[in-house]
Amino acid sequence: MNKILIAEDEVRIATFIEKGLRKNGFLTAVASDGKQALQMASNKEFTLLLLDLGLPIKDGWSVLQELRSQDKVLPIILLTAMNDERHCTIAFNLGANAYVNKPFRFSDLLEKINLYLENT
């Protein structure tokens, strides 16, 4: 069964995503800051990471860079309110697999998740 790590500091958003994913048959875990997300992604077996860029303690950019520097072969979908083209380009250059702007429709997020899980 696929286990997804949700790195999101806004409880309302994390709960919304977690509820939807569980309803669709996924196992989930939530990290509320970047340090915790990095530790969990490095030490546990997850099939995908949903990563907010605006995390406290260690931001999502740092988490993305550190995971990619560890050669972590984990699909990473960024969730962010930063919606300009420059941020998107930087994200892909750093190794993100997808970039989802907030606010988003859950069905769109689920479609991206399923796309990356089919290819792993």
Buried (B, 14 or more C-beta within 10 A) or exposed (E): EBBBBBBBBBEEBBEBBBEBBEEEEBEBBBBBBBBBBBEBBBEEEBBBBBBBBBBEEBBBBBBBEBBBEEEBEBBBBBBBEBEEEEBBEBBEEBBBBBBBBBEBEBEEBBEBBEEBBEEE
